[in-house]
């Protein structure tokens, strides 16, 4: 079924691509003279171009619900495929080692590049004879190049909006939004280049003809009135390109968004007024229709179900905001890597994307987000949000608007034999649901895990380590994770003094630090870390950390006797603890501990590392008193009835999309059939009138149908959002759907739950290493172990790097330096 679905969408895209290649011979070479009003050309365009695009998009929407479930279930099953069945990451999904893009990305980029070159060369060559005959060889060649570059710009306007859709036919073929956005940016650069070539050669032609001053001016006696909007359009795209530079886009993102929207409006309006032909809508209207559907329909669906009041809590010590969204009915199933966009009234109208951290089968009625507060810029949206959420890490209710869920990620990387995840800070949220999904698949399958998964994460402080709820504590203590997941945690900075004495002291006091190989001999060392060492020696840690390791601790206590005057008494204790865990078997723990106590003594601790670095830290299966994770089930998507929920929401999505597409298009076609100037004063025959009247007539025919379509769509979409919000409030008060309606969480109960998730455990906590992550050393360790050898071929090892742009770039650089044969994935939401 999935293969047939992809085949139909592929055919729709092929028809659209064929239209773009053959369109010039149809619309421009054999164009109908009566194209100002509705005619057979509109019917031809509607059947060959618009209809395949709409059909493919509706199939994409339907598949966005069902294909995601089937694809993810198919991919997640690969982690328990018997080891004798060889599998690799498909060539279509592999990343090139130089630029980091997938093979499918380069195929799409090549197709678009060929179409641009084809249109420019074709239109230049075909128009050249007429221009040479009219203006001579020199002026004719210049005019032909100007015309060819303008046609290339027109081609790009028909593609540019397809590359910013969150639900498009490209996603159905395996593309993801982060993959397509770079192509959108490069196509924008291409439009700037073609527009500049057109402006330069057209200005050169006017100069050669002695018409530059008269034709680039607001005058009714020449083409100047039409050329000036073209000048404004060029300035609009130049300003957009300038503000889209990473230096500006990332520092003043809200300014970039508003300038981008205003520049887009100026460019398209200027383009239509510069060349007021109805045929321009044949290229721009399909993209506009899908763009508006993409922006309105997901908001309507989510507004109908998600409560507008969301809860947020700000951890000031870790600078992390936790936000929770709830719904009276099961939400649209979201999968590992999916994201939503959030807009807070009072903090601007821009929607900000955040990866979903929660696992849908655990709680289909809620979504949990973690937001890293970035306060370097005065434009920081998260810093303003933190002020609304308070600073005491208590749940506060605020209003929010949600758009999404989006993603449609391909999970072909689950075929790899080894997956290594390097993650920094808040990027851990990208992999939370993935790790839980793998654990659920292992629990539901009779086959053992065939993949080796290593999670190497770094946090700024211990407070940040605990800011993401109980996730790290669970994956390092729950046997359903510890039997197959290798975790290594680094903390790069010390906590703030206020943290150690403030509200989050209970969170960090029980941390267990992996001891270093440096001897420590400070007078107050035992006072500060004795409790941690005792917990480490008591066998409460079940985390496997590669190196360094602790095998022996010698406690030297010096005691003076006033009566006997004896020498210092030296007591030592040696601790060894081992655990064997394999495929869910009961762990065995042996421990031999000799303890000694002394009062009113000054003590020194000497840490001795006697084991090899490659041996693991002693483990134990002793659970904590406050937390037993085995009581909480890890259901799969199938067990949580994801298919049933998707079917109901898909039908609602399709009906809403079909209504918002057909009604505005009916207005467009209706106004295309109107003869604004009457039969006797029709624009092409109004030569007896002045040029300004002709321009106004052409602008009316070119602008009114398209902009009326946009206006009607906007009004209907806004009404749809308002009705969806009203339906939600009525449903909440009346409780009509008894089976699916659930009460919203009690405030006091939720506060207690948050305190537990925040890391408030009585005994033991997460093991970590102090210092920065040594990426080069970690990679070299994998290389020495034979992971990622080139002789083994491609597609066996997947490496993820998640975090800020600088961190991801550093991981990528080290991966290339190590000459590692891996498939590298970038996970960053740098704007």
N, C-alpha and C positions, 0 to 999 in steps of 0.2 A: 504493500500500500504506500509506503514511504517512497519507494522507487518510482511508482506511477505518479505520485504527487510531484516529485522533483522533475520528472520527465515533462509533465504538462507545464510547469513553471519555466523550465528550460526552453520549451517550444515558444512560450509567450515572449521570453526575452530574445529568442532568435528572430521572431517575427518583427519585433521592435527594432532590433539591430539591422535587419534587412531593409526595413523602411528607411532607416537613417542613411544607409548606403545608396538606396535607389531614389530617395526623395527628391534630390535636386532635378533629376530628369522629369519628374512628374509635376512638382509645384512651380518650379522656376523656369524650366524650358518650355513646357506646354501649359503654362498657367492660363486659367480661364479669365477673360477680360472682366467678367462680371463677378469677380471674387469679393466685392465689397459687401454683398449680401449673401444669405444662405443659398448654397448651390450644391451640385453634385460632388464638388471637391470636398465639402464638409462631410458628406456621407462617406466618401472614400477614406478620408482621414479617420473618421470615427470607427470604421470597420477594421482598417488595417493597422492603425496605430493606437487609438485610445482604448478600444475594446480589449485587445490582448493585454494591455497594461493593467486595466481594471480587473480583468479575470485573474491574471497572475497575482495581483495584490490581494484579492479576496481569498484565493487559495493559500496565500502566505499567512493571512490572518487566521484562517482555519487551522493551518498547519502549525502556527505559532503556539497553539494550545496542545494539539495532539502529537505533532512531530517531536516537540521538545521532550515529552514524556517517553515516547518510544525510543528516541535517539539516546537519551540519557540512560534509560534502562539497558539498552543494547551496549552502550559504552561501559557502564559500571560493571556489567557482567564480565567484562574482559579481565578484571582484576582477579577473578577466581577461575579463569580458564585453565584447564590442566596444563602443566608445564611442558608436556611433550608436544603441545600444539604451538608451533611457532607463529608469532605475530609481531608486526612492526607498525610504527606510525606510518600512515599512508604518505606517499610522495606529495599528494595534493596539499597535505597539512604541514609539511616540513618547512622549517625556517632556513633561509640562507644564512651562512655564517658571517657575512660581511655587513649587511644592512638590517638583518633581523626580520625581514618580511617573508611571508609564506609564498609557496609556489603559486597558489591560486591568486594571491595579490598581484604578482608579476604578470600573470596571464591577463587579468582584468586591466591592469595598467597598460600593457602592450596593446590590447584591443582598443582602448580609448586613444592612445597615441596614434595608432594606425588610422582611426577614424578622423582625427584632427588633420593629419598630414594629407589624407585622401581628399577631404573636403577643400582644404586650401589649394592643393594642386589642381583638382578638378575644376573648381569654380574660376580659378585664375586662368587656366588654359582655355576653357570654353568661352569666357567673356572677353578674352584678349582680342580676337579678330574684330569685334564690333567697336571696341574702344580705340584700337589702332586706326580703323577706318574713319572714326569720327574725329580723333584728336592728334593723329600722327603716331609714329613709332615710340618716341620718347614719352610723351604724355600718356599714350595708350597703355604702355607697359606699367607705368606708375599707377595709373587708375585701375588697372586689372589687379595689381597686387593689393591695393587698398580694398577692392571689392572682395577678393579671395579671403583676406584676413577677417573682414566683417562676417563672412559666411562661417568661418571657423568659430568666431565668437558666438554666433547664433546656435551652432551645434552644441557648444559647451553649456549654453543656457538650458538646453533640454536634458542635460545629464547632471548638472551640479547639485540639484535638489534631491536627486535619487541617492546621493552619497551621504546625506545627513538624516535619512529615515531610520528610525529605531526598529521598524518592522518593514523590511523590504524583501523583494524577490531574491536579492543577493544573499540575504541571511538564510533563505531556504536552501541555497546552494552551498552553504557552509561558511560564508563570510560572517565576521563579527563586526560590531560597531567600531571597536578600537582599530580594526584593520582597515575599515573603509574611510574613517575620518582623515588619515594622512593623505589618501587619494583625493578627497575633497579639497584639502589645502593645496595640493599640487595642481589640481585642475583650476583652482582660483588663480594661482600664479600663471597658468597657461592662458586664462582669459585676460589677465592683465597684459601679458606679452602680445597677444593677438590684438587687443584694443589699442595698445601703444603703436604697433605696426600700422594699424588702420589709420590712426590719427596722424602719424608722421607722414605716410604716403599720400593720404588725402590732402593734408596741408601742403605737401610738396606739389601736388597736382594743381591745387588752387593757386599757388604762387606762380607756377609755370604758366598758368592761363591768365594771370593778372586779376584774379577774382578773390584773393584771400581776404582783403578788407571788407568787401561787400558781402561775402558769403559766410564770414564768421562774425556776425553782428545781429542785433535785434532790429531787423528791418523787414518791411513787408514787400520790398521790391525784388527780393532774391530768395535763395534757399537759406539765408541766414537764420530765419525764424525756426527752421527745422534743424539746422546744424548746432545751434546753441544748446538745446537739450542733450545732444550728443557729447558736447564738451562737458556738461554737468555730469553725465553718466561716466565719462572717463575719470573725472576728479573723484567721483564717488567710489569707483573701484580702486583707485590709487590710495585713498584714505583707508579703505577697508584692508588693503594689503599691508599698509604701514602699521595699523593697529593690530593686525594678526601676527606680527612678529612675536616670537616667544618672549622677548624682553618686555614687551608691553602687555601681551595677552595674559601672562601669568601674574604680573604685578597688579594690574588694574583690570581684572577680569570683568567686573560689571560695566566699566566704560567700554571695554572691547565689545561686549554683547550689544549694548545700545547703539554704538557706532556701526556695528555690523548690520543690525536691523535697519537703521536709517540709511546706510549706504546701499543696502540691497534694494530698498524702495526707490531711492534716487536713480540707481542704475537701471532698473527695469522700466520705470516710467520714462527716463531719458531715452532709453533704447527705443521704446515704442514711438515716442514723439519725434525722434530723429529719423526713423523710417516707419511712418504710420501705415503699416500694412496689416491686414487681418491675418495674413499668413504667419505672422510671428507667433500667434497664439497656438498654431499647430505644433510648435516646439515647446512653448513655455507652459501651456495649460496642463498637460499630463503631470508634470512635476509639481505644479501648484496644487492640483487636486489631491495627489497622494501626500504631499507635505501637510496640507490642512487636515486630512484624515488622521495622519500620524500625530498631530498636535492636539486634536480635540477628542477623538474616540477613547484613548486610554484614560484621559482625565475623567470622562463621563463614567466609564466602567468603575474606576477606583472611587470616585466621589459617591457613587451609589452604595458602596459597601464599607469603605474605611471611615472610621469615625473622625470628624474634623478636629477633635480634641486629642492630642497625642501627649504622651508623657516623656519628659526628658530629665536627665540628672547630669550635673556637671561635676566631674572629679577634678577639682582645681589642682591637686598635687600632680596628677598625671596629665592634666590638660586634655581630657577626653570627655566628650559628650556621649551619653547613651540615650537613644531615642527609641521608643516603642510605640508602634501603631497597632490598633486593634480593629476588628471587624465583627459584625454580628453574624456573619456567615463565612464559610471557608473561602479564603482568598484564592486568587489565581495561583496555581502551583509555580513556585520559583525554584530555580535549580542553582547549583554551585556556580558562582561567577555572575549571576544576574544582579541587576541594580535597579533602583528607582530614583526618581528626581523629586526633591522636596523644595517647596516654597513656603516661607513663613510670612504671613501678613505683617506689615510694619517693617520688614527688612528687605524691601524691594520686591519686584515682580519676577525676578530671575529664579528659575528652577535649577537646583544644584544636585548633581548625581552622587549617589553613595551606594557602595556594594552592600548587599544584604548579608548580614552575619548569621542570621538564624537559619535553622533547618526546618523546612516546611512540614515534613511528616511529624515532627515533634509537636508542633502547634500551628495548625493551618489557619488559625484565627488571628495571628499576630505576625508582625515583622519587627526585627530588632536591628538597629543601625548603631554603629560606633563612628563618631566624627572626631578627627584630630583637630584641635583648635590651633589655627595658624594666625598669629597676631603681629607678624612683621610689618604688615601694611595696614594703613588706616581704612582700606577698603575691605578688610577681612570680614567676611560674612559669618564665619564660625565664631569669631571673637564677639560679634554682636549677639549671636545666638547664645553664647555662653552666659552673657549678662542676663538674658531672659530666664535661663535655667538655674540661676543662683550659683552659689559656690560652696554649698554644704553637702553635695552629693545626695540630695534627697529629691524624690520624684516631684516634679512640678508639671502642671498641665498647661499646655499652650495650644494655639491653633496652628494648623499646617494644612497645606494642599499638596496632594501627591499625584505624580504622573508616572505610570509604569504598571507592571513590571516589564523590564526589557532585558535582553541578553541573547537568547537563542544561540548559546555557545556550543561549538563542537567539542566533544571530549575524546577526540581520537588519541590524545596523549596517554589515556589510560591503558593503551595497548603496550606501553613501554615496560621493560623489565625493571627499570630503576627510575624513580622519580625523586628529584632533589629540589627542595623548596628553600630558597633564601628569602627571608622576609624581615622587614624592618617596621616596627611600630604598628600603626593602624592597618597596615596591609595584611595583617594576620586575618582580618575579617574576610578577605577574599577566599581563604582556604578553610574556614571553619566548617561550613556546610559540606564541603568536599570530603574532608576527613571523616566527618560523621556518616556521610553516605557510604564511604568505603567500609567503615566498621559495620554498618547495617547490612551491606551486601555480604560481608564475610559471615555475619551471624545467620543470614538467611540461606547461605549456600552450604553444600556438603563438601565443596572443594576448598582447600586452603588458599591463602593469598599467594599469588605468584610474583607479585611486585614487591620490590624493596622501596620503602618510602622513608625519606629522611627530611625532617623539618628542623632547619637551623634558623633561629630567630633571634633578633636583637632588639632590646628596648633601651630607652634612655635611662629610666630609673626603675626601681622595684615597684613603685606606685603604678607606673604604666604597665608593668607586667601583670598586675592584678586588675587593671581597669577594664579588662574584657570579660568580666564575669568569671564563671567557673571553668571556662574552656581549657585553659592550660593546666589547671589542677586536675581536670577529668582525664585528659589525654595522657597525663603522666602518672595516673593512679588506677584508672579503670582497666582491668585486665583485657577488656575487649579492644583496647587501644595499645596497651603496653606490649602485647604479644607480637605486634608487627610494626609498630611505629617507633622510629628512632628520633628522639627529640634532644636538641641541644639549645640551651637558652643562654644568652649573654645580656648583661646589664652594663652599659657603658659609662654611666655617671652615678655619682652618689645622690641619695635623696636630699631634698631640701631639709634644713633643720626643723622647719615647722611640720614637716610630714612625720618625722620620727616622734614628735611630741603631740601631734594633733589628732584629727579625726580618723586618719587612716593608719595610725600606729598599729592597730590590731591586724592590719592587712599584711604589713611587711615584717612584723617582729618574728614570725615563724619561718622566714625564708631560710633555706639551707644553701650555703655557698659552697661550690666545689672548691676544695682547698688548692691553693697554688703550691708550687714547689719551692717557694721562698720561705725560709724560716722566719717566723714572727716571734718576737720576744719583747712585747710591750707589757707594762705593768697592768694596764687596765684591759688587756685583751680578753682574759677569761670572763671578766665582768660583762663585756659587751657581747661576746659570741659563745659563751659557755653553753647557753640554752640551745643554740643552734647545733652545736657539736653533739650535745647529748641526744638530741632528736635524730641527728644523722647516724649516731652509733646505735640507736635503739632499733634500727631496722625498719623505720617508718617510711623510708623513701623507696619508691618503686620505679624511679626514672632511670633509664639506662643512658649514661653519658659517656662518650668515647674516652675522653682524656681531658685533664689529668684525673687520677683516681685516688681514693683514700683507702688504705689497707691497715695502717697502724697509727695509733695515736699514743704518744708517750706524755703523760702528765707528770711533771716534776714539781713537787711541793716541798718547800723548805720550812722546817718547823724547829724552832728553838725551845729547848727545855731549860727553864730557869734553875731547877734543882740539880739536874744531872750534868748540864752543860754538854749534852751529846752533840754529835755532828748532825748535819742536815740529813733528814730522812727522805729517801727517794722511793717513790712508789710509781709503778708503771702498770699500764693496762693495755692489753693487746686485743683488738677486736677484729673478727673476720665474720663476714656475713655473705652468704651466697643464696641464690634462688635459681631454680630451673623452671622455665615456663615454655611449653611447646603446645601450640594448637589447642589452647583451652584446658590443658591438663592442670591438675592441682600443683601449685608451686610448693617447693620445699625450701625451708629456711633453717639454717643452722647458725647459731650465734653463741659466742663464748665471750662474756664480758666480765671483767673484774673491776669493780668500782671502789673508790676510796674517798672518804670525806675528811675534811679538816676544817677547823674553824679558826677565824682571826689569823689567817695566813696570807702571805703574798705568794701568788702562784705564777708559773710560767708554763706555756704550752709549746711544745715543739712538734710540728707536723712532719712526719717522715713518709716519703713516698717510696715504697719498696717494690711495687708492681710495675709491670711494663705499661707504657702509655696506651697501648692498644687494648688492654683489658678493661672491661666495663666496671662501673661503680657497683659496689655490692647492692643487691636488690632485696626487697621484702614484699610479701603480699599482705602485710598487716594493714587493715583499713583504718581510716581515722574514725573517731567517735562521732563526728558531726556529719559525715558524708559517706553514703554508700551508693555508688552510682549504678550498681548492678540492678537496683530496684527500678530504675528508669529504663524503659524499653527504647530501643533504637529501631523504629519501624522504617520500612522502605516506602517508596512512593506508591508502589502498587498496593501495599497493605493499607495505605491511608486514603484509598479511593481517589487518587489524583485524576484518573480518567473521567470519573463521574463529574467532578467539579469542573474540569476543563470543558466537557461537553455543554454544560449549562452556560458557562461564560462565553464560549465560542459562539453559540447561537445568538446571544445578546449582542456580542461584538459585531457579528455579521449584519444583523438587522440594523443596528445603529449606523454602521459604515455605509450600507446600501442607501439608507435614507439620506444621509448627509452628502452622498455623491450624486444621486439622481435629481434631487430637487434643485440644487444650484445649477446643475448642467441643463435642466429644463429652462431655467431663466436665461442661461447663456445662449442656447439655441433659439429661444423665442426672440431675444433681442437681436440675434444675428439675422433674423428674417425681416426685421423692421427696416423700411427704407426711410431713413431720417430726412433726406432732402427731397423726397418725392421723385417720381419718374422723370419729370421734366428738368429737374435741377440736380440730377445725380452727379456724384463727385467727378467721375471721369469725363463727363460731358459739360462740366461747368467752367469751361475755358473762358467764357465771356466775362466771368466774374474776376475780381482781383485775387491775387495769390493768397492773401491772408484768409479770405473766405474758403478757398480750396483747402488750405491747411486745416482750418477749423473743422471742415466737413470730414476730412480724412482722419483727424484725431478722434472725432466722435465715433466713427465707424470702428476705429482700432481700439479705443480705450473703453467705451461703455460696456460692451458685452462681457469682457474679461473682468473688469473691476466690479461690475454688478454681480458676477458669479462669486467673487471674493467676499463682497459685502453680505450677500445672502448666506453664504457658508458661515461666516463669522457670527451672524445673528443666530442662525440655527444652532451652531455649536455652543454658543453662550447660553441659549435657552435650554439646551440639553444638559449642560452642567448644573444649571439652577434646578431643573426638574429632578436630576439625580440626587442632589443634596436634599431636596424636599422629600423625596422618596425615602432616603436614608433616615431622616429625622422622624418621619411618620412610622416607618418600620420599627425604629428603636422604641418609640413611645407605645405603639400598639402591640408590638410583638406578634405580627400576623404569622410569621413562619416559625411555628413552635418547634419543628424538628431541628432547624439549623440555628435558630436564634440562641445566643448565649449571653448571660449577664456580663456587663463590663466589670473588670476586676475591682475588688474592694481596695480602697486606698491603703488602709492599714496593713492588709494582707500583702499587698504588693511591696510596701516599704520593707516588710520583714523578708520577703523573697529577695529583694535587691541586696539586702545586707548579707544574705547567705551567698548569693552569686558574686558578691564583691570580694570574696576571699576570706570570710570570717570563720576559719576553721580552728578547732582547739589544738590539734596536734599536727605538726609537720606541715610543710607547704612545698612550693615548687623549688626544685634544685636549679641553680643558675651559676654561671661563671662570671666573675667580675672582669670587665675590660671590653675592648672592642672586638668585634668579630674579625678573625683573621681569615679572610676569604681565600687568599692564596694557599694558606696551609690546609684549609679544608678541602679545596679542590685537589691539591697535590695528594692528600690522603686517599681520595677516591681514585685518582689516577694510579697510585701505587697499588691499590687493591684490584686493579684491572677493570674499573668501571669506565666506560666511554672510550675504549680502545678503538683506534681507527680500523684495525684489521677485523673487528667485529661487525663493521658496517654501520649505516645510519638507521635511525628509527628505533633504537633500543633504550636510549636514555633521554629523559625529558628533564630539563632544568628550568625552574621558575624563579624569577626575581621580582619580588613585590615590594613596593615602597616608594619613596620620593624619587624624582627623576635622577638625581645625582647618585643615589644608592644603586638603582637599577643599572645605570651606565657603568658604575664601577664593577658590578658583578659581570656584566657583559664583557667588559674589557679583560677581566681576569680569566673569563672563560675562553676568550680568543687567545690570550697569551699562553694559556696552558695547552693549546693545540688539542682541544678536547673535542671528541666526536659526539656531540650532543645536539638535541633539538632545543633551542633556547626560546623561552617565552617571556615577554615583558608584561608586567602587571603594574601599571602606574596610571593614575588618573590626573596627571599633570595637564592642565587645560591648554 
